[in-house]
Amino acid sequence: MIAVATSNDRPNVGDATRLRDADRVRLFRAMWAYAGTSSLSGNSVMHEIDTSWNEFWTGNSVTRDIEVRDGKLVFTTMPRMSVQEGKSEVLTLVWEKMT
């Protein structure tokens, strides 16, 4: 499995050869991504992370609660410290089948 999330206001920096450190920080804070294997257990899914955008997630596991609401699959994280903001957060991801 692979998960990639980006912010709605992710900056378009234009020419990547002219990136400044401030641009890199803005880009880092506006996304996250990881990939690995996953397994289901009851109402939870566990992701075993093989590679990630910040590397310190690599080799770790994360658990997401899952439920179906109004025909949508809803994933919710456990409370955790935000890598980008440094404060506690709970994230929710909603998948909806498009016809």
C-alpha positions in Angstrom: 0.0 0.0 0.0 1.0 3.6 -0.5 -0.4 6.7 1.2 0.4 10.2 0.0 -1.4 13.3 1.3 -0.8 16.9 0.4 -2.1 20.2 1.7 -4.6 22.2 -0.4 -2.2 25.2 -0.3 1.0 23.2 -1.2 3.2 25.8 -2.9 4.3 25.6 -6.5 7.9 26.6 -6.4 8.3 26.7 -10.2 12.0 26.0 -11.1 13.3 23.3 -8.8 16.9 24.2 -9.5 16.3 27.5 -7.6 14.8 26.1 -4.4 15.8 27.9 -1.3 15.8 26.2 2.2 12.6 28.2 3.0 10.9 26.6 0.0 12.0 23.1 1.0 10.6 23.7 4.5 7.2 24.8 3.1 7.1 21.8 0.8 8.0 19.4 3.6 5.3 20.8 5.9 2.6 20.5 3.1 2.7 16.7 2.6 3.4 13.3 4.0 3.9 9.9 2.3 4.7 6.3 3.2 4.5 2.8 1.6 4.6 -0.7 2.9 2.3 -3.6 3.6 -1.0 -3.6 5.5 -3.1 -6.0 7.4 -6.7 -5.9 8.8 -7.7 -6.7 12.3 -11.3 -6.1 13.3 -12.0 -2.4 12.8 -8.4 -1.4 12.3 -5.7 -1.6 9.6 -2.0 -1.7 10.5 0.5 -0.4 8.0 4.1 -1.7 8.2 6.1 1.1 6.8 8.9 0.2 4.4 9.7 3.7 3.1 8.6 7.2 3.9 9.1 10.8 3.1 10.6 11.6 6.4 12.6 8.3 6.9 12.1 8.1 10.7 8.7 6.5 10.0 10.5 3.8 8.0 10.6 0.5 9.8 7.7 1.4 12.1 4.0 0.5 12.2 0.9 2.7 12.3 -2.6 1.7 13.1 -5.7 3.4 11.7 -9.3 2.8 12.9 -11.6 2.2 9.9 -15.3 2.4 9.5 -17.9 2.7 6.8 -20.0 5.8 7.0 -22.6 6.7 4.4 -21.0 4.5 1.8 -17.6 6.0 2.5 -14.5 4.3 4.0 -13.2 6.5 6.9 -9.7 6.1 8.3 -8.8 7.8 11.6 -5.4 8.0 13.2 -4.6 7.5 16.9 -3.6 10.8 18.6 0.0 11.6 17.7 2.5 14.4 17.6 2.5 16.2 14.3 5.8 16.1 12.4 5.1 19.4 10.7 3.5 21.4 13.5 4.9 19.8 16.7 1.5 19.5 18.4 -1.0 16.6 19.1 -3.4 15.8 16.2 -5.8 13.2 14.9 -6.1 12.9 11.2 -9.1 11.6 9.2 -9.0 10.3 5.7 -12.3 9.6 3.7 -12.4 7.4 0.6 -15.4 7.7 -1.6 -16.0 5.5 -4.6 -16.6 7.7 -7.7 -18.8 6.3 -10.4 
